[in-house]
Amino acid sequence: MRYLAPALLAVSAIALSAPAFAQAPQAASQSADARLKALYDAEWTWRTQELALDPDGDREGSDRFPSVDAASQARRAAYWNKAL
């Protein structure tokens, strides 16, 4: 009987703290989700401007072709390496 009270106290402390531990990964997951969304939103905006795409991702409504010179290719490679 003497050991029952501390054991019950330990079990109840673990049980009560479990929800706090369960919420931490969810918050981290939401943070990772938000960072991923920000990354692909920024990438899509950059891509539509850089590659002369309309908002739907087509070139049909564009008034120009994308630049394909060496400087443009190097700038794109640097951007994509930074994004990764």
C-alpha positions as CSV (number, residue, x, y, z in Angstrom):
1,M,0.0,0.0,0.0
2,R,2.9,2.3,0.7
3,Y,4.1,2.1,-2.9
4,L,0.7,2.4,-4.5
5,A,0.3,6.1,-3.9
6,P,3.6,7.1,-5.6
7,A,2.9,4.7,-8.5
8,L,-0.6,6.2,-9.0
9,L,0.8,9.7,-8.8
10,A,3.5,8.8,-11.5
11,V,0.9,7.2,-13.8
12,S,-1.5,10.1,-13.5
13,A,1.3,12.6,-14.2
14,I,2.3,10.8,-17.3
15,A,-1.4,10.5,-18.4
16,L,-2.0,14.2,-17.9
17,S,1.1,15.3,-19.7
18,A,0.5,13.1,-22.8
19,P,-1.8,15.6,-24.6
20,A,0.9,18.3,-24.3
21,F,3.4,16.0,-25.9
22,A,0.9,15.0,-28.6
23,Q,0.4,18.6,-29.7
24,A,4.0,19.5,-30.2
25,P,4.5,17.4,-33.4
26,Q,1.2,18.8,-34.8
27,A,2.4,22.4,-34.3
28,A,5.7,21.5,-35.9
29,S,3.8,19.8,-38.8
30,Q,1.7,22.9,-39.3
31,S,4.8,25.1,-39.3
32,A,6.5,22.8,-41.9
33,D,3.3,22.9,-44.0
34,A,3.2,26.7,-43.9
35,R,6.9,26.9,-44.9
36,L,6.3,24.5,-47.8
37,K,3.3,26.5,-49.0
38,A,5.4,29.7,-48.8
39,L,8.1,28.0,-50.8
40,Y,6.0,26.8,-53.6
41,D,3.9,30.0,-53.8
42,A,7.1,32.0,-54.1
43,E,8.5,29.5,-56.7
44,W,5.3,29.7,-58.8
45,T,5.3,33.5,-58.7
46,W,9.0,33.6,-59.7
47,R,8.5,31.0,-62.4
48,T,5.6,32.8,-64.1
49,Q,7.6,36.0,-64.3
50,E,10.9,34.4,-65.2
51,L,9.6,31.9,-67.8
52,A,7.0,34.2,-69.3
53,L,4.0,32.2,-68.2
54,D,0.5,33.4,-67.7
55,P,-1.1,32.7,-64.2
56,D,-2.4,29.3,-65.5
57,G,1.1,28.2,-66.4
58,D,0.6,28.5,-70.2
59,R,2.6,30.5,-72.6
60,E,-0.5,31.2,-74.8
61,G,-1.3,34.5,-73.1
62,S,2.3,35.7,-72.8
63,D,3.6,38.6,-74.8
64,R,7.3,37.4,-74.8
65,F,9.5,34.3,-74.8
66,P,11.7,33.5,-71.8
67,S,15.4,34.5,-72.1
68,V,17.6,31.6,-72.8
69,D,21.1,33.2,-72.8
70,A,23.9,32.0,-70.5
71,A,23.3,34.7,-67.9
72,S,19.6,33.9,-67.6
73,Q,20.4,30.2,-67.3
74,A,23.0,30.9,-64.6
75,R,20.5,33.1,-62.7
76,R,17.9,30.4,-62.8
77,A,20.3,27.7,-61.6
78,A,21.4,29.9,-58.7
79,Y,17.7,30.6,-57.8
80,W,16.8,26.9,-57.9
81,N,19.9,25.9,-55.9
82,K,19.0,28.5,-53.2
83,A,15.4,27.2,-53.2
84,L,16.6,23.6,-52.5
